[in-house]
Amino acid sequence: MYLLAEAATAAGNQFPLAFTLVYVVGFIAAVSIGSIAWYNSKRPAGWESKERPDFVPKVDKE
């Protein structure tokens, strides 16, 4: 824990910004990839007849 605090003070204000940026970009990527996977999976009950949004690419299952 001491090393983490020391690294934060040595890097100045850039350490918390970079740390937060990694989490924000990772969250956006996870939501995007998860949405594409969900839309390309079998439709849940009640969604069988719904159309796929235009921005979601079609992935062929092999």
Phi and psi restraints in degrees (range 20) as a CNS / XPLOR table:
assign (resid 1 and name C) (resid 2 and name N)
       (resid 2 and name CA) (resid 2 and name C) 1.0 -62.6 20.0 2
assign (resid 2 and name N) (resid 2 and name CA)
       (resid 2 and name C) (resid 3 and name N) 1.0 -40.0 20.0 2
assign (resid 2 and name C) (resid 3 and name N)
       (resid 3 and name CA) (resid 3 and name C) 1.0 -64.4 20.0 2
assign (resid 3 and name N) (resid 3 and name CA)
       (resid 3 and name C) (resid 4 and name N) 1.0 -37.4 20.0 2
assign (resid 3 and name C) (resid 4 and name N)
       (resid 4 and name CA) (resid 4 and name C) 1.0 -64.4 20.0 2
assign (resid 4 and name N) (resid 4 and name CA)
       (resid 4 and name C) (resid 5 and name N) 1.0 -43.1 20.0 2
assign (resid 4 and name C) (resid 5 and name N)
       (resid 5 and name CA) (resid 5 and name C) 1.0 -66.0 20.0 2
assign (resid 5 and name N) (resid 5 and name CA)
       (resid 5 and name C) (resid 6 and name N) 1.0 -39.0 20.0 2
assign (resid 5 and name C) (resid 6 and name N)
       (resid 6 and name CA) (resid 6 and name C) 1.0 -66.2 20.0 2
assign (resid 6 and name N) (resid 6 and name CA)
       (resid 6 and name C) (resid 7 and name N) 1.0 -39.9 20.0 2
assign (resid 6 and name C) (resid 7 and name N)
       (resid 7 and name CA) (resid 7 and name C) 1.0 -66.1 20.0 2
assign (resid 7 and name N) (resid 7 and name CA)
       (resid 7 and name C) (resid 8 and name N) 1.0 -35.8 20.0 2
assign (resid 7 and name C) (resid 8 and name N)
       (resid 8 and name CA) (resid 8 and name C) 1.0 -66.7 20.0 2
assign (resid 8 and name N) (resid 8 and name CA)
       (resid 8 and name C) (resid 9 and name N) 1.0 -40.6 20.0 2
assign (resid 8 and name C) (resid 9 and name N)
       (resid 9 and name CA) (resid 9 and name C) 1.0 -74.5 20.0 2
assign (resid 9 and name N) (resid 9 and name CA)
       (resid 9 and name C) (resid 10 and name N) 1.0 -32.1 20.0 2
assign (resid 9 and name C) (resid 10 and name N)
       (resid 10 and name CA) (resid 10 and name C) 1.0 -70.1 20.0 2
assign (resid 10 and name N) (resid 10 and name CA)
       (resid 10 and name C) (resid 11 and name N) 1.0 -34.3 20.0 2
assign (resid 10 and name C) (resid 11 and name N)
       (resid 11 and name CA) (resid 11 and name C) 1.0 -84.7 20.0 2
assign (resid 11 and name N) (resid 11 and name CA)
       (resid 11 and name C) (resid 12 and name N) 1.0 -8.4 20.0 2
assign (resid 11 and name C) (resid 12 and name N)
       (resid 12 and name CA) (resid 12 and name C) 1.0 76.0 20.0 2
assign (resid 12 and name N) (resid 12 and name CA)
       (resid 12 and name C) (resid 13 and name N) 1.0 -142.2 20.0 2
assign (resid 12 and name C) (resid 13 and name N)
       (resid 13 and name CA) (resid 13 and name C) 1.0 -85.0 20.0 2
assign (resid 13 and name N) (resid 13 and name CA)
       (resid 13 and name C) (resid 14 and name N) 1.0 -4.7 20.0 2
assign (resid 13 and name C) (resid 14 and name N)
       (resid 14 and name CA) (resid 14 and name C) 1.0 -76.7 20.0 2
assign (resid 14 and name N) (resid 14 and name CA)
       (resid 14 and name C) (resid 15 and name N) 1.0 -26.4 20.0 2
assign (resid 14 and name C) (resid 15 and name N)
       (resid 15 and name CA) (resid 15 and name C) 1.0 -62.8 20.0 2
assign (resid 15 and name N) (resid 15 and name CA)
       (resid 15 and name C) (resid 16 and name N) 1.0 -51.3 20.0 2
assign (resid 15 and name C) (resid 16 and name N)
       (resid 16 and name CA) (resid 16 and name C) 1.0 -64.4 20.0 2
assign (resid 16 and name N) (resid 16 and name CA)
       (resid 16 and name C) (resid 17 and name N) 1.0 -34.7 20.0 2
assign (resid 16 and name C) (resid 17 and name N)
       (resid 17 and name CA) (resid 17 and name C) 1.0 -66.0 20.0 2
assign (resid 17 and name N) (resid 17 and name CA)
       (resid 17 and name C) (resid 18 and name N) 1.0 -46.1 20.0 2
assign (resid 17 and name C) (resid 18 and name N)
       (resid 18 and name CA) (resid 18 and name C) 1.0 -66.1 20.0 2
assign (resid 18 and name N) (resid 18 and name CA)
       (resid 18 and name C) (resid 19 and name N) 1.0 -39.9 20.0 2
assign (resid 18 and name C) (resid 19 and name N)
       (resid 19 and name CA) (resid 19 and name C) 1.0 -61.5 20.0 2
assign (resid 19 and name N) (resid 19 and name CA)
       (resid 19 and name C) (resid 20 and name N) 1.0 -45.2 20.0 2
assign (resid 19 and name C) (resid 20 and name N)
       (resid 20 and name CA) (resid 20 and name C) 1.0 -67.2 20.0 2
assign (resid 20 and name N) (resid 20 and name CA)
       (resid 20 and name C) (resid 21 and name N) 1.0 -40.3 20.0 2
assign (resid 20 and name C) (resid 21 and name N)
       (resid 21 and name CA) (resid 21 and name C) 1.0 -62.3 20.0 2
assign (resid 21 and name N) (resid 21 and name CA)
       (resid 21 and name C) (resid 22 and name N) 1.0 -40.5 20.0 2
assign (resid 21 and name C) (resid 22 and name N)
       (resid 22 and name CA) (resid 22 and name C) 1.0 -61.4 20.0 2
assign (resid 22 and name N) (resid 22 and name CA)
       (resid 22 and name C) (resid 23 and name N) 1.0 -43.8 20.0 2
assign (resid 22 and name C) (resid 23 and name N)
       (resid 23 and name CA) (resid 23 and name C) 1.0 -67.4 20.0 2
assign (resid 23 and name N) (resid 23 and name CA)
       (resid 23 and name C) (resid 24 and name N) 1.0 -39.8 20.0 2
assign (resid 23 and name C) (resid 24 and name N)
       (resid 24 and name CA) (resid 24 and name C) 1.0 -66.0 20.0 2
assign (resid 24 and name N) (resid 24 and name CA)
       (resid 24 and name C) (resid 25 and name N) 1.0 -47.1 20.0 2
assign (resid 24 and name C) (resid 25 and name N)
       (resid 25 and name CA) (resid 25 and name C) 1.0 -64.6 20.0 2
assign (resid 25 and name N) (resid 25 and name CA)
       (resid 25 and name C) (resid 26 and name N) 1.0 -39.9 20.0 2
assign (resid 25 and name C) (resid 26 and name N)
       (resid 26 and name CA) (resid 26 and name C) 1.0 -63.8 20.0 2
assign (resid 26 and name N) (resid 26 and name CA)
       (resid 26 and name C) (resid 27 and name N) 1.0 -40.4 20.0 2
assign (resid 26 and name C) (resid 27 and name N)
       (resid 27 and name CA) (resid 27 and name C) 1.0 -64.4 20.0 2
assign (resid 27 and name N) (resid 27 and name CA)
       (resid 27 and name C) (resid 28 and name N) 1.0 -44.9 20.0 2
assign (resid 27 and name C) (resid 28 and name N)
       (resid 28 and name CA) (resid 28 and name C) 1.0 -62.9 20.0 2
assign (resid 28 and name N) (resid 28 and name CA)
       (resid 28 and name C) (resid 29 and name N) 1.0 -41.9 20.0 2
assign (resid 28 and name C) (resid 29 and name N)
       (resid 29 and name CA) (resid 29 and name C) 1.0 -64.1 20.0 2
assign (resid 29 and name N) (resid 29 and name CA)
       (resid 29 and name C) (resid 30 and name N) 1.0 -42.0 20.0 2
assign (resid 29 and name C) (resid 30 and name N)
       (resid 30 and name CA) (resid 30 and name C) 1.0 -64.7 20.0 2
assign (resid 30 and name N) (resid 30 and name CA)
       (resid 30 and name C) (resid 31 and name N) 1.0 -41.3 20.0 2
assign (resid 30 and name C) (resid 31 and name N)
       (resid 31 and name CA) (resid 31 and name C) 1.0 -66.5 20.0 2
assign (resid 31 and name N) (resid 31 and name CA)
       (resid 31 and name C) (resid 32 and name N) 1.0 -42.4 20.0 2
assign (resid 31 and name C) (resid 32 and name N)
       (resid 32 and name CA) (resid 32 and name C) 1.0 -64.4 20.0 2
assign (resid 32 and name N) (resid 32 and name CA)
       (resid 32 and name C) (resid 33 and name N) 1.0 -49.2 20.0 2
assign (resid 32 and name C) (resid 33 and name N)
       (resid 33 and name CA) (resid 33 and name C) 1.0 -64.9 20.0 2
assign (resid 33 and name N) (resid 33 and name CA)
       (resid 33 and name C) (resid 34 and name N) 1.0 -40.2 20.0 2
assign (resid 33 and name C) (resid 34 and name N)
       (resid 34 and name CA) (resid 34 and name C) 1.0 -63.9 20.0 2
assign (resid 34 and name N) (resid 34 and name CA)
       (resid 34 and name C) (resid 35 and name N) 1.0 -38.8 20.0 2
assign (resid 34 and name C) (resid 35 and name N)
       (resid 35 and name CA) (resid 35 and name C) 1.0 -65.6 20.0 2
assign (resid 35 and name N) (resid 35 and name CA)
       (resid 35 and name C) (resid 36 and name N) 1.0 -43.3 20.0 2
assign (resid 35 and name C) (resid 36 and name N)
       (resid 36 and name CA) (resid 36 and name C) 1.0 -62.9 20.0 2
assign (resid 36 and name N) (resid 36 and name CA)
       (resid 36 and name C) (resid 37 and name N) 1.0 -42.9 20.0 2
assign (resid 36 and name C) (resid 37 and name N)
       (resid 37 and name CA) (resid 37 and name C) 1.0 -64.3 20.0 2
assign (resid 37 and name N) (resid 37 and name CA)
       (resid 37 and name C) (resid 38 and name N) 1.0 -40.4 20.0 2
assign (resid 37 and name C) (resid 38 and name N)
       (resid 38 and name CA) (resid 38 and name C) 1.0 -66.3 20.0 2
assign (resid 38 and name N) (resid 38 and name CA)
       (resid 38 and name C) (resid 39 and name N) 1.0 -44.5 20.0 2
assign (resid 38 and name C) (resid 39 and name N)
       (resid 39 and name CA) (resid 39 and name C) 1.0 -66.3 20.0 2
assign (resid 39 and name N) (resid 39 and name CA)
       (resid 39 and name C) (resid 40 and name N) 1.0 -28.3 20.0 2
assign (resid 39 and name C) (resid 40 and name N)
       (resid 40 and name CA) (resid 40 and name C) 1.0 -90.0 20.0 2
assign (resid 40 and name N) (resid 40 and name CA)
       (resid 40 and name C) (resid 41 and name N) 1.0 -3.7 20.0 2
assign (resid 40 and name C) (resid 41 and name N)
       (resid 41 and name CA) (resid 41 and name C) 1.0 -88.1 20.0 2
assign (resid 41 and name N) (resid 41 and name CA)
       (resid 41 and name C) (resid 42 and name N) 1.0 179.4 20.0 2
assign (resid 41 and name C) (resid 42 and name N)
       (resid 42 and name CA) (resid 42 and name C) 1.0 -62.7 20.0 2
assign (resid 42 and name N) (resid 42 and name CA)
       (resid 42 and name C) (resid 43 and name N) 1.0 137.7 20.0 2
assign (resid 42 and name C) (resid 43 and name N)
       (resid 43 and name CA) (resid 43 and name C) 1.0 -70.0 20.0 2
assign (resid 43 and name N) (resid 43 and name CA)
       (resid 43 and name C) (resid 44 and name N) 1.0 137.6 20.0 2
assign (resid 43 and name C) (resid 44 and name N)
       (resid 44 and name CA) (resid 44 and name C) 1.0 -66.7 20.0 2
assign (resid 44 and name N) (resid 44 and name CA)
       (resid 44 and name C) (resid 45 and name N) 1.0 165.7 20.0 2
assign (resid 44 and name C) (resid 45 and name N)
       (resid 45 and name CA) (resid 45 and name C) 1.0 -56.4 20.0 2
assign (resid 45 and name N) (resid 45 and name CA)
       (resid 45 and name C) (resid 46 and name N) 1.0 129.6 20.0 2
assign (resid 45 and name C) (resid 46 and name N)
       (resid 46 and name CA) (resid 46 and name C) 1.0 94.3 20.0 2
assign (resid 46 and name N) (resid 46 and name CA)
       (resid 46 and name C) (resid 47 and name N) 1.0 -12.3 20.0 2
assign (resid 46 and name C) (resid 47 and name N)
       (resid 47 and name CA) (resid 47 and name C) 1.0 -111.0 20.0 2
assign (resid 47 and name N) (resid 47 and name CA)
       (resid 47 and name C) (resid 48 and name N) 1.0 6.8 20.0 2
assign (resid 47 and name C) (resid 48 and name N)
       (resid 48 and name CA) (resid 48 and name C) 1.0 -59.8 20.0 2
assign (resid 48 and name N) (resid 48 and name CA)
       (resid 48 and name C) (resid 49 and name N) 1.0 -36.3 20.0 2
assign (resid 48 and name C) (resid 49 and name N)
       (resid 49 and name CA) (resid 49 and name C) 1.0 -94.0 20.0 2
assign (resid 49 and name N) (resid 49 and name CA)
       (resid 49 and name C) (resid 50 and name N) 1.0 3.3 20.0 2
assign (resid 49 and name C) (resid 50 and name N)
       (resid 50 and name CA) (resid 50 and name C) 1.0 -78.4 20.0 2
assign (resid 50 and name N) (resid 50 and name CA)
       (resid 50 and name C) (resid 51 and name N) 1.0 145.9 20.0 2
assign (resid 50 and name C) (resid 51 and name N)
       (resid 51 and name CA) (resid 51 and name C) 1.0 -82.4 20.0 2
assign (resid 51 and name N) (resid 51 and name CA)
       (resid 51 and name C) (resid 52 and name N) 1.0 150.6 20.0 2
assign (resid 51 and name C) (resid 52 and name N)
       (resid 52 and name CA) (resid 52 and name C) 1.0 -77.6 20.0 2
assign (resid 52 and name N) (resid 52 and name CA)
       (resid 52 and name C) (resid 53 and name N) 1.0 136.6 20.0 2
assign (resid 52 and name C) (resid 53 and name N)
       (resid 53 and name CA) (resid 53 and name C) 1.0 -61.9 20.0 2
assign (resid 53 and name N) (resid 53 and name CA)
       (resid 53 and name C) (resid 54 and name N) 1.0 152.2 20.0 2
assign (resid 53 and name C) (resid 54 and name N)
       (resid 54 and name CA) (resid 54 and name C) 1.0 -64.3 20.0 2
assign (resid 54 and name N) (resid 54 and name CA)
       (resid 54 and name C) (resid 55 and name N) 1.0 -30.1 20.0 2
assign (resid 54 and name C) (resid 55 and name N)
       (resid 55 and name CA) (resid 55 and name C) 1.0 -81.4 20.0 2
assign (resid 55 and name N) (resid 55 and name CA)
       (resid 55 and name C) (resid 56 and name N) 1.0 -6.2 20.0 2
assign (resid 55 and name C) (resid 56 and name N)
       (resid 56 and name CA) (resid 56 and name C) 1.0 -93.8 20.0 2
assign (resid 56 and name N) (resid 56 and name CA)
       (resid 56 and name C) (resid 57 and name N) 1.0 119.2 20.0 2
assign (resid 56 and name C) (resid 57 and name N)
       (resid 57 and name CA) (resid 57 and name C) 1.0 -71.1 20.0 2
assign (resid 57 and name N) (resid 57 and name CA)
       (resid 57 and name C) (resid 58 and name N) 1.0 148.8 20.0 2
assign (resid 57 and name C) (resid 58 and name N)
       (resid 58 and name CA) (resid 58 and name C) 1.0 -85.5 20.0 2
assign (resid 58 and name N) (resid 58 and name CA)
       (resid 58 and name C) (resid 59 and name N) 1.0 128.7 20.0 2
assign (resid 58 and name C) (resid 59 and name N)
       (resid 59 and name CA) (resid 59 and name C) 1.0 -111.8 20.0 2
assign (resid 59 and name N) (resid 59 and name CA)
       (resid 59 and name C) (resid 60 and name N) 1.0 120.0 20.0 2
assign (resid 59 and name C) (resid 60 and name N)
       (resid 60 and name CA) (resid 60 and name C) 1.0 -80.4 20.0 2
assign (resid 60 and name N) (resid 60 and name CA)
       (resid 60 and name C) (resid 61 and name N) 1.0 134.2 20.0 2
assign (resid 60 and name C) (resid 61 and name N)
       (resid 61 and name CA) (resid 61 and name C) 1.0 -86.2 20.0 2
assign (resid 61 and name N) (resid 61 and name CA)
       (resid 61 and name C) (resid 62 and name N) 1.0 134.4 20.0 2
